[in-house]
Amino acid sequence: FALGLVGALAAARTAAAPIPWDRTRIPEGRPRGRTEWALPLVVLTVLFAAFNAVQLAVLFGGYDAVLEKTGLTYSEYARQGFWQLLIVTLLFLVVVVVAARTAPRSGPRDRVLVRSVLGVLCALALVVVASAVRRMDMYVDAYGLTRLRISVFAMEFWLGLVIVLVMAAGVWGARWLPRAVAASAAAGVLAFGLMSPDAMIAEHNVQRYTADGKLDQTYLEGLSVDAVPALDRLEEPLRSCLLAEFTDELDDDTPWYATSWSEREARRILAERPVELDPAACRTGDRWEDDYYE
């Protein structure tokens, strides 16, 4: 709610007093010679490519390769990938800004060279995005989906979109770039609220339970009523043990105008198929709290 409120206030402020992005300019620095600016960028590109080659070789080797070659767990490997992505994105943006200020632009050959080198850097940065997403995907496959992990997914995809927008700006000009980045962030926040993360988390973990019999009851009991439709598909007594946590929340006298669609749907489900067990009779199922909350 707080995040949505901040986003709405920011959008209202922008609509009331729009920022003149079209008049925004990056001040030009003193143009450098071709060798002076191209050589460091080429060296950086080669190092970046070597880093990506090592990461991909380990990444697509599977779980055994992650443990054997890095000595890390999935959680450590996923967190490492996220921070690498942040650092690479910041470094990439700094390089783009410096190149835009100092790279020679006097002739077509200079412009082609600038775009080519920066384009390769963009492509390599997208490989880091793919690597970070894959690491998180491996982690989710091993331990399930949580709010934090789905937020990390969203952040990684957005950083990838920013890099793609920078690539497009190198071809068609950058006047629209700040507006596009801001719009993509606002659209991402709105989409994140509309897609009901708790419903997605419950759906993923129910499917995982059906496949391998693993379920973290402690975490699922802390989700919102958005999770009820997915949890309703579980077999008894596990279904009732989980849904019993939502009965008290839905038994209050909330007026109709303060009730969400998710709450109405949850009440309908529980009315058609009431909870059949006393919560005190439910035994704790499999829980991996050390891994789940990392």
N, C-alpha and C positions, 0 to 999 in steps of 0.2 A: 504493500500500500504506500509506504513512505517513498519507495523508489518511483512508483507511478506518479505520486503527487509532485515530486521534484521534477520529473519529466514534463508533466502538464504545465507547471509554473514556468519552466524554461521555454517551452513551446509558446506559451502565451506572451512571455516577455519578448521573444524573438519576433512574433507576429506583430506586436504593438510597436516595436522599435527595431526593425530588421537591420542586421549588420551589413554594411555596404561591401560585401565580399568582392564585387567586381572591381572595386577601387583598391583592393588590397594588393600590394606589390612586395616582392622580396627584393630588398635593395641589392643592386649589383655590386660585386666586389671588383677588384682589379683582375682582369682576365689573365690567366697563366698560359704559359706555352704548352703546346700539345704534350710534349714529353713530361713536363713538370707535373701535370695533373693526371695524365693517363697512366703513367707507370705505377703510382701508388694504388690506383683503382684496379688495375690488372692484377697486381700482387694480391690485393684484398680478395678479388674474385677467385683467384687460384686457391687461396687458403680456405675460402668459403666453400668451394667445390670439394676440396679434400675433406673438410669437416663433414659435409653432407654425405660423402661417400662412406665414411666410417660409420656414421649414424644409421644410414640405410642398411648397411651390411649387417649390423646388429639387430636393427629394428625388425626386419622381416625374417629373422632367423627363428622367431617364436620365443616362448617362455624360457625354454632351456638355455637359449643363447643369451637372453637377458640376464639370467642368474649366473651363467658360467663366465661370460665375457665382461660383465660389469660388476657383479657381486651385489646388485641392487634388487630390491623387491619391486613389484609392479607399482606400488604407491610412490616409492622414491623415484622410480624411473619416470612416472607420469609428471610428478612435481618438477623434476629436473627439466623435462621437455617444455613445460609451461614457462619456466623462468628463462630458459634459452630462447624461446620464442619472443618474450618481451624484450630481452636484451638485443636480439637480432633485429627486431622491428625498430627499436629506438636507434640503433647503429645505422640501419638502412636509411631511416628518415634524415638523420644527420648528414650522411654521405650525399643524399639527393639534394639537400639544401645547399651544402658546400659546393657541390658540382654545379648547381644552378647559378650560383653567384660567381664562381671563378673559372669555369670551363670556357674556352674560347668559342665564340659563336659567329665569327666573321665570315666563314665560308661553309658551303654545304658539306664538305668533308668533315669539318669539325663537328657540325651538328649531328651527322650520321654516326660519328665515332662516340659522341657523348650518349646518344640514344642507345647505341648498341651495347656499350659497357654497362650502363644503368639497367638496360633491359635484361641482361644476363644476371645482374645482381637481383633484380626483381624475381626472376625465375627461381634462383637459388633460395631466396627468402620464402617463396611459396613451398619449396621442398621442406623447409623447416616447419612451416605451418602443417603440412601433411604429416610430418613426423610427429609433431606434438599431438595432433588429432588421433593418430594411430596409437600412440602411447596411452592416451586416455581411454581409447576404445578397448585396448587390451586390459586395462585396469578395471573397466566396467564389466567386461566379460568375466573377469575373475571374481569380482566382489560385489557386483550389482551397481545400480544407478542411485545417486543421491542428489539432493539439491545443489550441493557444492560442485559435484562433478558435472551436472548439466549446465551450471553457470560457467564452468571452465570451458566446456564445449562451445557455448555461445560466444565467449570472449575470444577463443581461438579462431572461430569462423569469422568473427568481425575483424580481427587483425588481418586475416587473409584477404577480406574484402577491401580493407584500406590499402593493402599492397597492390591489389588489382586496380583500384582507382588511381593510384600513383602511376602505374604503368600506362593507363589510359590517358592521364594528364600529360605524359611525355610525348604522346602522339597528337593529341587534339588541343593542347594548351591547358594551363592550370587555373584559369580564372574561376572555374566552377568547382574546383576540388574542395576547398574548405566547406562550401555549402553541401556538397555531396557527402562528405565525411560526417558532418553534423546530422544530416538527414538520415543517414544509415544508422547512426547511433540511436536516434530517436525512434526509428522504425524497429530496431532490434529490441529496445526496451518495451515498446508496445506489443510486439509479437511475443515476447517472453511472458508477458502478463496474460495474453489471450490464449496461449496454447496450454495453460494449466499444467505447470511442471509436476505437481504432485500426482496428477492422473497419469502422466507419462512414466513417472518413477514407479508407481504401483503396477502399471501395465508391464513394464520391463521386468520387474522382479517377480511377478506372477508367472510370466513366460519362462523366466529362468528357473523358477521352482518346478514348473512342469517338466523342464528338460533334465535337471540334475538333482532336484529335491532339496536345494539349498534356499533358505529364506531367513532374513533377519527380522524377526518379529518386533524386536525393540524399536528399530528404526521405523518400520511401517506403521506402528501404533502412534507415532508422533506426527503423521501426515494429516493434512486437512481432509474434509469430507469429499474433496475431489477424488480421493482414492477409493471411495466405496464401490463404484461400479466394477472396477478391476478386482478388488478383494472379494467381491460377491461370487466370483467364479471359482474360488477355492473350495476344496472339499471339506466336509465336516470332519472333525470338530475345529480344524484350523480356521475355517471361515468365521465361525461364531466367536472364537477366541479373539480374532482381530477386530471384527465389527463391533464387539461389545464395548470397545474403547470409544466408539462414536455415538453410542446410544444416549449417554448423558448429555453430550453436546447438542444432540438433535431433539432432546425432550424438553427444551426450554420453551417459553411462551413468546418467542420472537414474532413480531407482527409480520404480515405477509409482505409489506413494502420493504422490510429490512432483510428479507430472505433471498438468498441467491438461487440461481438455477441449480447449482450443484447441491445445495442443501435440500431443495425440493426433490431432486432426483434421488438423493440418499434416503430421504424419508419414505419415498415410494418403494424403494428396494427393501428397506427394513420392514415396511408394512406388509409387503407381499411375502417376504421370507424372514420372519422375526429371528432374532438371536435365540439359539436353543440351549445355550449353556450359561451357567453362572461364571463370570470372569475368574472368580476365585478357584474354580475347578480346572482352569486351563493351565497346563504345564508349559513351561518355557521350551520353545523349540530351539533350533540351531541358531546361534548368535556368534558373530565374529566382530565384536565391538572394536577390538584393536585395529582391525583392518578397515572396518566400515566407516569409522569416524576420522580416519587420517585425512 
